[in-house]
Amino acid sequence: MGVVSGPVPNAAFRTAMRLGPERTMWSRLRARVESFLEIGSVANDKNFLILRPVIAGAAMLAVFLPAGVPGRIGVLMACLCAIAYNFIFAYLLTRGHIHLFRAMSLVMDNLTVIAGSLWMYWKMGQVGYESDIWLIMIVLIVSNSMYYGPITSFIFTALWTGLLVFASLAFYEPGTNFRDQLPVRLVFFLLTGLVAVSLSAELRTRREHLQEKTRQSLRMLAQIVEARDTDAGMHLKHIQYYSRALALRLGLEEKDADEIAYAGMIHDVGKAQVPDAILKKAGPLTFDERQEIQKHTIWADEVLSDQEEFATAREVARWHHEKWDGTGYPDGLAGEQIPLAARIVAVADVYDALISERPYKKAWPADEAVAELRLLRGTHFDPDVIDAFVDLHATNVLRELDAEMVTAPDIDLSIDTAAA
């Protein structure tokens, strides 16, 4: 993700990971599947809810307009099935079950096409009927590659190439034109697959560069905001490293821990709209001033809402001031209603605020800060998150992080124009 330049304190992070729950093969497999299902965007998912019945309708027209196409009843049934389960998918999407929606969409769409195709090839082979319907598989190779990425391109190329080979050899007799054309079509399929892999790799690279530029812009904004009332560089670094270590200690995968660390860096980006007179005020805030500064969570949500890849950052920015007992702001969420990422960053943020010197307070010793967090266990903070953080303190992981951060490189806020 490129959150920092140069080495990070891997030893401390490895210790945090080792202290956490055991990572079984099942948990690692589940994390891989969830990571795969996070590919794509909700906007594309919604668009395909419209495209699926359109494609099904076009397929029905393609097989029913020519007279006497064998096996068209099978295609009709497959298309009607796709239109029917599209309503189920729409329900899942509106309810926010994104992973389930994408998994079922991937499985059901491909099974439907395979079943319809095999039925039609079987019927056509029985009477020696030939059709260019196999070109649909080329479209599937390219379209799936664009959506799911380079590695999956190989899988879909193998899937649809294998289906063509099976249908040609199983349903058509030797000497038929459909069987004789198989070698040429195989070359066509393989070349299409290679092109699809190349294009999907390039698209992914460009998408990642664009995302990184956007992230770096937000990090620069976060740096500017934090510089108004804190030692921005160290504060952001502390939040980043404490959040990452705490996420690993809780058993999250490194990818998720990195995402939370990044989200922690821009958790207060909404303070860009808070007036200096309030943000830098040394004395107590009035009721109206407190109400104004609390709006920074809403403003941050608005800043991040346009980019789906900032979903975790948006959760943290909006809800890192919520409390476990429901007395926080802006929405009064309680318990596990508060996203885990926000619960993690909240602990890291308060701990760093306690151990850091401010114009209105002296820095607390680490032991006293951790003791204060323990007092707030179950009221302000998630008990499990506090227990994990206390464990990081007791096992000297926090001390190791502090020592490493003194010499570790500052957060890299420069845009790599060469890479872009």
C-alpha positions in Angstrom: 0.0 0.0 0.0 3.0 2.3 0.3 2.1 3.9 3.7 5.7 4.5 4.6 8.9 4.6 2.7 11.8 2.4 3.9 11.8 -0.3 6.5 9.2 -0.7 9.1 9.6 -2.4 12.5 8.9 -5.9 11.3 10.1 -7.5 14.5 7.6 -5.7 16.7 4.8 -6.5 14.2 5.8 -10.1 14.0 5.6 -10.2 17.8 2.1 -8.7 17.7 1.0 -11.2 15.2 2.4 -14.1 17.2 0.6 -12.9 20.3 -2.7 -13.0 18.4 -5.0 -15.9 17.7 -3.6 -18.8 15.8 -3.9 -18.4 12.0 -5.2 -21.6 10.7 -5.3 -22.8 7.1 -9.0 -22.2 7.1 -8.6 -18.6 8.3 -6.0 -17.9 5.7 -8.1 -19.4 3.0 -11.1 -17.4 4.1 -9.0 -14.2 4.0 -7.8 -15.0 0.5 -11.4 -15.5 -0.7 -12.6 -12.4 1.0 -9.8 -10.4 -0.6 -10.7 -11.8 -4.0 -14.4 -10.9 -3.5 -13.4 -7.3 -2.6 -12.3 -6.8 -6.3 -14.6 -4.5 -8.2 -16.9 -1.8 -7.2 -20.5 -1.6 -6.0 -21.3 0.7 -8.9 -20.3 -2.1 -11.4 -22.3 -4.6 -9.4 -25.4 -2.4 -9.7 -24.8 -1.9 -13.4 -24.6 -5.6 -13.9 -28.0 -6.1 -12.3 -29.4 -4.2 -15.3 -27.0 -5.8 -17.8 -27.7 -9.4 -16.8 -31.4 -9.5 -18.0 -30.3 -7.5 -21.1 -27.7 -10.1 -21.9 -30.1 -12.9 -21.2 -32.7 -11.4 -23.5 -30.1 -10.9 -26.3 -29.1 -14.6 -25.9 -32.7 -15.7 -26.3 -33.1 -13.7 -29.4 -29.9 -15.0 -30.8 -31.1 -18.7 -30.6 -34.8 -18.1 -31.4 -34.6 -15.8 -34.4 -32.9 -18.4 -36.6 -35.4 -21.2 -37.3 -34.8 -24.7 -36.0 -31.8 -24.1 -33.8 -31.3 -27.4 -31.8 -31.1 -27.1 -28.0 -32.6 -23.6 -27.8 -35.0 -24.7 -25.1 -32.0 -25.2 -22.9 -30.7 -21.8 -23.6 -34.2 -20.3 -22.9 -34.3 -22.1 -19.5 -30.8 -20.9 -18.6 -31.7 -17.3 -19.5 -34.9 -17.3 -17.6 -33.0 -18.8 -14.6 -30.5 -15.9 -14.8 -33.3 -13.3 -14.9 -35.0 -15.0 -11.9 -31.9 -15.1 -9.6 -31.1 -11.6 -10.6 -33.9 -10.5 -8.3 -32.2 -12.4 -5.4 -28.9 -10.7 -6.2 -30.6 -7.3 -6.2 -31.9 -8.1 -2.7 -28.5 -9.2 -1.5 -26.9 -6.0 -2.8 -29.4 -3.7 -1.3 -28.9 -5.4 2.0 -25.2 -4.9 1.9 -24.2 -8.5 1.5 -21.5 -7.6 -1.0 -19.3 -10.7 -0.6 -22.2 -13.1 -0.7 -23.6 -11.3 -3.8 -20.3 -11.5 -5.7 -19.6 -15.1 -4.8 -23.1 -16.2 -5.9 -22.9 -14.0 -9.0 -19.6 -15.6 -10.0 -20.8 -19.1 -9.4 -24.3 -18.9 -10.7 -23.5 -16.9 -13.9 -20.8 -19.3 -15.0 -22.8 -22.4 -14.1 -25.8 -21.1 -16.0 -23.7 -20.4 -19.1 -22.0 -23.8 -18.9 -25.2 -25.7 -18.5 -27.0 -23.9 -21.3 -24.0 -24.2 -23.6 -23.5 -27.9 -23.0 -27.2 -28.6 -23.5 -27.1 -26.7 -26.8 -23.9 -28.3 -28.0 -25.3 -31.8 -27.2 -28.4 -31.2 -29.2 -26.6 -29.6 -32.1 -24.1 -32.4 -32.2 -26.8 -35.0 -32.4 -28.0 -33.6 -35.8 -24.6 -32.2 -37.0 -25.8 -28.6 -36.6 -23.0 -26.0 -36.4 -23.2 -22.5 -35.0 -20.9 -19.7 -34.0 -22.3 -19.6 -30.5 -18.8 -20.5 -29.3 -17.8 -16.8 -29.9 -19.8 -16.0 -26.7 -17.0 -17.8 -24.8 -14.5 -15.3 -26.2 -16.6 -12.5 -24.8 -16.7 -14.2 -21.4 -12.9 -14.6 -21.3 -12.3 -10.9 -22.0 -15.1 -9.5 -19.8 -14.2 -11.7 -16.7 -10.5 -10.8 -17.2 -11.3 -7.1 -17.1 -13.2 -7.5 -13.9 -11.3 -10.0 -11.9 -7.7 -9.4 -12.9 -4.7 -11.1 -14.5 -4.5 -14.3 -12.4 -8.2 -15.1 -12.8 -7.8 -14.5 -16.6 -5.8 -17.7 -16.8 -8.6 -19.5 -14.9 -11.4 -18.3 -17.2 -9.3 -18.9 -20.3 -8.7 -22.5 -19.2 -12.4 -22.9 -18.3 -13.9 -21.8 -21.5 -11.2 -23.4 -23.7 -11.8 -26.6 -21.8 -15.5 -26.4 -22.4 -15.0 -25.8 -26.1 -12.6 -28.8 -26.4 -15.1 -31.0 -24.4 -18.1 -30.0 -26.5 -16.2 -30.5 -29.8 -14.8 -34.0 -28.9 -17.8 -35.3 -27.0 -20.7 -34.1 -29.2 -19.3 -34.0 -32.7 -18.2 -36.9 -34.8 -14.7 -37.0 -36.3 -14.6 -35.5 -39.8 -17.3 -32.8 -39.1 -16.3 -29.2 -39.7 -16.9 -28.3 -36.1 -14.4 -30.9 -35.0 -11.9 -30.1 -37.7 -11.9 -26.4 -36.8 -11.0 -27.1 -33.2 -7.2 -26.5 -33.5 -7.7 -23.1 -35.2 -10.3 -22.1 -32.5 -7.9 -23.2 -29.8 -5.2 -20.9 -31.1 -7.8 -18.1 -31.2 -8.9 -18.8 -27.6 -5.3 -18.9 -26.3 -4.3 -15.7 -28.1 -7.5 -14.0 -26.7 -6.6 -15.2 -23.2 -3.0 -13.8 -23.5 -4.4 -10.4 -24.7 -7.0 -10.4 -21.9 -4.3 -11.2 -19.3 -2.1 -8.3 -20.6 -4.9 -5.8 -20.7 -6.2 -6.7 -17.2 -2.7 -6.4 -15.8 -2.3 -3.0 -17.4 -5.7 -1.9 -16.1 -4.9 -3.0 -12.6 -1.6 -1.2 -12.6 -3.2 2.0 -13.8 -6.0 1.6 -11.2 -3.4 1.1 -8.4 -1.4 4.1 -9.5 -4.6 6.3 -9.5 -5.6 5.0 -6.1 -2.1 5.7 -4.7 -2.1 9.2 -6.0 -5.5 9.8 -4.3 -4.2 8.3 -1.1 -1.1 10.4 -1.1 -3.3 13.5 -1.7 -5.3 12.6 1.3 -2.2 11.9 3.4 -0.9 15.4 2.5 -4.2 16.9 3.5 -4.0 14.9 6.8 -0.5 16.2 7.4 -1.6 19.8 6.9 -4.6 19.3 9.2 -2.6 17.6 12.0 0.2 20.3 11.8 -2.4 22.9 12.9 -2.6 21.5 16.5 -0.1 18.6 16.9 3.4 17.3 15.9 1.8 16.0 12.7 4.6 13.7 11.5 5.0 11.8 14.8 1.3 11.8 15.6 0.4 10.2 12.2 3.3 7.8 12.5 2.2 6.7 16.0 -1.4 6.2 14.9 -0.3 4.2 11.9 2.1 1.9 13.8 -0.1 1.4 16.9 -3.2 0.6 14.8 -1.3 -1.9 12.7 0.2 -3.7 15.6 -3.1 -3.8 17.4 -4.9 -5.1 14.4 -2.3 -7.9 14.0 -2.6 -8.7 17.7 -6.4 -9.1 17.3 -5.8 -11.7 14.5 -6.4 -9.6 11.4 -4.5 -10.4 8.2 -1.6 -8.1 7.2 -3.6 -6.6 4.3 -6.4 -5.6 6.6 -4.0 -4.3 9.3 -2.3 -2.2 6.6 -5.7 -0.8 5.5 -6.5 0.1 9.1 -3.1 1.7 9.6 -3.7 3.9 6.5 -7.2 4.7 7.7 -5.8 5.8 11.1 -3.5 8.3 9.3 -6.4 10.3 7.9 -8.9 9.8 10.7 -9.1 13.5 11.4 -9.1 14.7 7.9 -12.4 16.4 8.5 -10.7 18.9 10.9 -9.7 20.8 7.8 -13.0 22.6 8.1 -12.7 23.4 11.8 -11.8 27.0 12.4 -8.4 27.7 14.0 -10.0 29.6 16.8 -11.6 26.4 18.0 -9.0 23.8 16.9 -6.1 25.7 18.6 -7.9 27.0 21.6 -5.9 26.3 24.7 -8.7 26.5 27.2 -11.9 24.5 27.6 -14.4 24.6 24.7 -17.8 26.0 25.0 -20.9 23.9 24.2 -21.2 25.4 20.7 -17.5 25.0 20.0 -17.6 21.4 21.1 -20.6 20.9 18.8 -18.7 22.5 15.9 -15.5 20.4 16.4 -17.6 17.2 16.6 -18.7 17.9 13.0 -15.3 16.9 11.7 -16.4 13.3 11.7 -19.3 14.1 9.3 -17.1 16.3 7.2 -14.5 13.6 6.9 -17.2 11.1 5.8 -18.2 13.5 3.1 -14.6 13.9 1.9 -14.1 10.1 1.6 -17.6 9.0 0.5 -16.9 9.3 -3.3 -14.2 6.6 -3.3 -15.2 3.0 -2.6 -11.6 2.0 -1.9 -11.7 4.3 1.1 -14.5 2.4 2.8 -12.3 1.5 5.8 -10.9 5.0 6.1 -14.5 6.4 5.9 -15.6 4.1 8.7 -12.7 5.2 10.9 -13.1 8.9 10.1 -16.8 8.9 10.9 -16.9 6.6 13.9 -13.6 6.8 15.8 -15.3 9.0 18.5 -18.1 6.5 19.1 -18.0 4.8 22.5 -18.7 1.2 23.4 -21.6 2.2 25.7 -23.3 4.3 23.0 -22.5 7.7 24.4 -20.1 8.8 21.6 -20.7 10.8 18.5 -21.8 11.4 15.7 -24.3 8.6 15.6 -24.4 7.1 19.1 -23.4 3.6 17.9 -22.7 1.1 20.6 -20.8 -2.2 21.0 -20.2 -4.1 17.8 -22.3 -1.6 15.8 -19.1 0.4 15.7 -16.8 -1.0 12.9 -13.8 -2.9 14.3 -11.4 -0.6 12.4 -12.8 2.5 14.2 -12.6 0.7 17.5 -8.9 -0.1 16.9 -7.9 3.4 15.8 -9.9 5.0 18.7 -7.6 3.2 21.2 -4.5 4.1 19.3 -5.6 7.7 19.0 -6.4 8.2 22.6 -3.3 6.5 23.8 -1.1 8.7 21.6 -3.0 11.8 22.8 -2.3 10.8 26.4 1.5 10.2 25.9 2.0 13.3 23.8 2.6 16.8 25.0 -0.1 19.4 24.1 -0.3 23.1 24.8 -2.9 22.3 27.4 -1.3 19.3 29.0 1.9 17.4 29.7 2.7 14.0 28.3 1.7 11.1 30.4 4.0 8.2 31.1 3.1 5.1 29.1 2.2 3.1 32.2 -0.3 5.7 33.3 -1.8 6.0 29.9 -2.4 2.3 29.6 -3.9 2.3 33.1 -6.3 5.0 32.0 -7.3 3.0 29.0 -8.0 0.0 31.3 -10.3 2.2 33.4 -12.3 3.0 30.2 -12.6 -0.7 29.2 -16.2 -1.5 28.5 -17.5 2.1 28.6 -15.5 4.1 26.1 -13.6 1.2 24.4 -14.2 -2.3 23.2 -13.0 -4.6 26.0 -11.3 -7.0 23.6 -9.4 -4.3 21.9 -8.2 -2.9 25.2 -7.1 -6.3 26.4 -5.1 -6.7 23.2 -3.6 -3.3 23.6 -2.7 -3.9 27.3 -1.0 -7.2 26.1 1.1 -5.2 23.6 2.2 -2.9 26.4 2.9 -5.8 28.8 5.0 -7.7 26.2 7.0 -4.5 25.3 5.7 -4.4 21.8 4.7 -0.7 22.2 8.1 0.1 23.6 9.7 -1.6 20.6 7.5 0.4 18.2 8.4 3.6 20.0 12.1 2.9 19.7 11.8 1.9 16.0 9.7 5.0 15.2 12.5 7.3 16.4 14.8 6.2 13.6 12.1 5.0 11.1 11.5 7.1 8.0 8.8 9.7 8.1 5.6 9.1 6.3 6.1 9.3 2.6 3.9 12.0 1.2 5.5 12.5 -2.1 3.9 11.4 -5.3 6.1 8.9 -7.3 5.8 10.6 -10.7 8.3 8.2 -12.2 6.1 5.2 -11.3 3.0 6.9 -12.5 
